[in-house]
Amino acid sequence: MSAEYTRPRSPERQRAVEDFTHRLDLAQSFSLVWGTYPRRDQLRLQLLYQYEGPRCTAITAGLFLVAGVLHVCVTAALYRATFLALAGPAYLVLESLYRLYRAKGASEPAGSMVGYILRLAIPPPR
């Protein structure tokens, strides 16, 4: 029988490992939220925390696309489709189609206007 020797971590190293693990958990737990964030933030999260940027971008873009189409249908039915009432949902649909193209076609993450606004209140992990 052989006993395996493991060298205990120093307190500084242990603190660094715990901090990194906490940020890794945060990056993985809120991955769909980060899927709306600007491209540069998603690329940084990909490099540091094995975050799947194109996949999360595609999921959030698909959700926003469905929400935008439903919003267009409800707006058209209730408000007789005035141009001003359709401007917001039309933007959401077009942005979602572009983001889906970037995520599925080019395999790159793409940010949303929602992500730029969310980034002001909730910064991604550093």
N, C-alpha and C positions, 0 to 999 in steps of 0.2 A: 504494500500500500504506500502510495506516495501522497504527501500532503501538498496541496497547492498553496504557494505563498503569494499573497496579494499585498502590495504595499498600500497602506492607508493614504488617503488623500490629505493634503494639507488643508487647513480651514479655508484658506483663500481659494484653493482649487475647488473645494467642495461648494463654496458659495458661487463660484463662476459656473459650475456645472448645474447647480440648482436654478440659477438665473436663466441660463440657456434653455433648460428643460421647460421652465415656466413660459418663456417666449415661444418655444416650439409648440407647446400645447395651445397657447393663445392663437398662434398662426393657423394651426390645424382646426381648432374649434370654430373659429369665425371665418373659415375659408370662403363661404358664400358671400359674406359681407365684403371681404377683400376683393371678390370677383367684380365688384362695381368700381373699385378704386382706380386711380390713374395707372396707366401702363407702367410707368417707372417704378411705382410702389409694388406692383405685382411682380415685375422682374426681379426686384430686390428680394421680395419674399421667396421667390423661386430659388434664388441662389443661396439664401441663408437657411431656409426652413423646409426645403423639399415641397413647397406649395405648388399645386397643379394649377397654374394660372389659366391656360386655355380652357381646361375643363370647367373651372369655376366661372369663367367669363361666359362660356356657352350656356351653362345652367341658368345664370342670372339673366342673360339676354333672352333665353327662351321664356323664362317667367315674365319678364317685362314685355315681351312680344305678346304673350297671351293676355296680359293685363291691358295692353294698349289696344288690341283688337276688340276685347270685350268693352273697353271704354268707348271706342269708336261706335260699336253697335248700339250701346245704351244711349250715347249722345245723339246718334242719328234717330233713334226711335223716340226719345223724350223731347229733344229740343229742335227737331226738324232740321238737324245737321247744318247749323249756321257755321260760317267759316271760322269765327272766333272760338266757338265751342269745340271745333275739331282740331285746332292748332296744337294743343298740348298732346292729345292722344296720337296725332299724326307724327309729331316729333318722336314720341316714345316708340312707335312702330318702326320708323326709319332708323333711329339710333340702334334699336335692337337688331334689325336686319344687318346693319353694318357690323355690329359687334359679333353676331353669329358668323358672318363671313370671315372676319379676322380670326375668330377662334377655331372654326372648323376648316376653313380654306387655307389659311396661312399658318395655323397652329401657333398663334401669338395672342397674348392677352390684350384686351382693349378696355379702356376706361369708359365710364358712364358719367353723365352729368350728376346723377345721384351720388356717385362715388366722390366727386369733387366736393359736393356739399357735406356728405358724411365725414370726409377727411378733416373738415374744420372742427368737428366735435369729437371724433374718435380717431386718433392717430393709429396707424398700423404699428405693430411691434418693431422695435429697433434692434 
